Amino acid sequence: MANPILEYSPQRAPPRTLTVEQSDDSVRVIFPVAPAWIYWFPIILGFVVGLAQLCLGLSLAELIWHWKRIGGLPPDIANEFRRISTSMVISGTMQAFFWWGLAAYAWWKYHRWGRVPRVLTANDEGLILSHLGWRRMSERRWPIGEIKAIELRPVWGNLNWKRTVADLYVERHCGRRLRFRLSSPDAHLPSCIANQLSLKLGCPIIGIN
């Protein structure tokens, strides 16, 4: 009997640049992810700050206890030193666990999901924004009847002359307009995205010459 063939599809690397994918059914705008060190920074920072808070509390408590061991202090002052040293240890421990909790959450989120890009999808039903929430992937939907127009505005003051930066606004008939930042080394990509979204959603586009 022949051995079963296992199909393996390699996982796509997280996008580092703004990309757009077009099909007969939808237009997908995939936003770039941050470098890996951006995800590791809060993990390391939380661990270091938590350790520093614990060490600071213990050091201050040890200093106060050292003054108390010198002797010759009135009982009320000695009791006050004991109270202050105890509160220092408790406060430092609580702050340490708080920062370690933040670091553990950031590590769990990165270990569980990795670098997940935001994806804006336009189809015959409307707009869908998928993104990583606090605990899982989340989606926001805007029906096509709610969308009024697409507007593209260049961002002034962009210091990186190698990249074109523009804000994509989605005007709605009611409610606040939506804004998405488009940044790409391709100078024509933001306007291309705006045009494709306009065609797919069947709404007018403004702000492009």
N, C-alpha and C positions, 0 to 999 in steps of 0.2 A: 504494500500500500504506500502510495506516495505521501511524503511528508506535507503537512499543510503549509501553505504560503501565508506568511504574516505580512500584511501591508503596513508600511511605516511611512508616515508623512512628517517630515521634520518641522518643528515649530518655527514659525516665522520670527525673525529677529524684530524687536521693537523698533518702530520707525524713528529715525533721528531727524527727518525732514518732513515738511508738510506734503502730503500726497492726496491724490483724488482718484477714485475708482468709479468708472461709469459702466453701467449695464443697461439692458432694456427695461429693467424694473426700477432701478434706483441709481442715485448718485451718492457716493460715500466720501466724505472728507475726513481723513485720518490725521489727527494732530500729532506732532512729534512728542516723544517722551523726553524727560530730563536725563542727564547722565547718571550713571549708577551711584556716583559719590553723593549726589543730592539725596538719594534714598538712604544711604548709610550715615549721612551726617547727623540726623536727629537721633539715630540709634546710639551712636558713639557719644554724642553730646549729652543725651539723657543719662547714660551710664556714668560719664565723668562728673557731671554736675551732681548727680545723686551721691556718688562717692565723696565728692568734695563737701557736700552738706553734712554728711555723716561724720566725716573727719573733723570738720569745723565744730560741730556740736560736742563731740567727744573731747576735743582739745580745750574748748572753753570750760567744759565741766571739770576736766583734769586741773586746769589752772585755778579754778575756784576751790576745788578740794585741796590743792596745794596751799592756798592761803589759809584754809581752815585748819590744816595740820600744823601750821606754824604755832598755833596755840595762843593763849592769852586773850582770846576774843570773848566778849560777853555772850551769854547763851542765846539771846535774841538775834544777834548778828550771825552766830554760827548756824542757827536754824534757817535764817534767811539765805545764807550761802548754800545750805543743803537744798533748799527749795529751788533756788536759781539753777544750780547744777543739774538737778533732776529735770527741770523744764527744758534746759539746754539739750540734754540727751534725748528727751521725748520729741522735741521740735526737730532736731537734726535727723532722727530716725524717720519721722513722718515725712519730712521733705525728701529724704533719700528714697523712700518707697514710692513717693509720688513721681519723682523723675525716673526711677527704674520702671514704674508702670508705663509711663509714656514711651520709654525706650523699648520695653517688651511689646507694646502694641505696635510700634513702628516696625519692629523686627517681624512680628507675626504677619502684618499686612504685606510686607515685602516678600517674606518667605511663601506666603499663601498665593499671592497674585503676581508678584514681580512688577515689571514696569508695564503698566496697562495704558494704552493711549485713549484719549477721548475720540469718539467717532460720531460725526454728524451725518445722518442719513436722510435724504429726501426721496420720497416715493409718491405714489398717487394718493396716499392717505394724508401726507403732511410731513412734518419734520420729527426726527427722533434723535435725541442726544443720549448716547450711552457713555457712562463714566463710572469710575470706581468710587463707591461711597465709603461710609465708615466701616461697614462689615461685608459688603457684597457689591456686585455690579448693579447699577441703578440705571433707570431710563426715565427721560422726560419726553413727553409727546405734545406736539402742537398740531391740531387738525388743520387740514389744508384750507378750510373755509375761514380759519382765523388769521391766515397770513395775508397781509395787504401788499407788501412790496419788499424788494431787496435793495439795499443801499451799500455801496462800497466807498469808504473814505480813506484816503492815504493818511498815515500817521506822520505828523510833522515833528521834526526834531530827532529823527532817526539818525544815530551817529554811525551806524554800520552801513557804509555805502555799498557793501557787497550783498545786502539783503533788502528786499522790498517788504515793507510792513504796512498793512492796511487793516482797518476795522470793518468787518462785515456786519451790517445791521439788518435785522429782520423786523420790519414794521408789521404790527398786528392791528386788527380792527379795534380791539379792546385790550387793555393791559399794557404793560411796559414792553418796549421793544427789546429784542435779544441782540447781544453783541458777542462776536467771536473775533479774536485776534488772529490774523493770517500773516505769517512771516515765512518768506521763502527766498532762496538765492535766485530763483526763476522770477524775473520781473513780471512775466505775463500770467503766472499761476493764480494770483488772487483774483484778477479780473476773469480768468477762465472759470474759476470756481463759482464766482458770482453769476456768470452767464448760465452755467449748467444748472445751478440751483433755481434760477429764474425760469428756465425752460421746463424743468421737471415739475415745479410747483405751479406753473401757469400764472405767474404774477409779474408785474412790471419791475424793471430794474432802473435805478437812478445812481448817479455818481460816477459813471463810466463814460468817457468821451468816445 
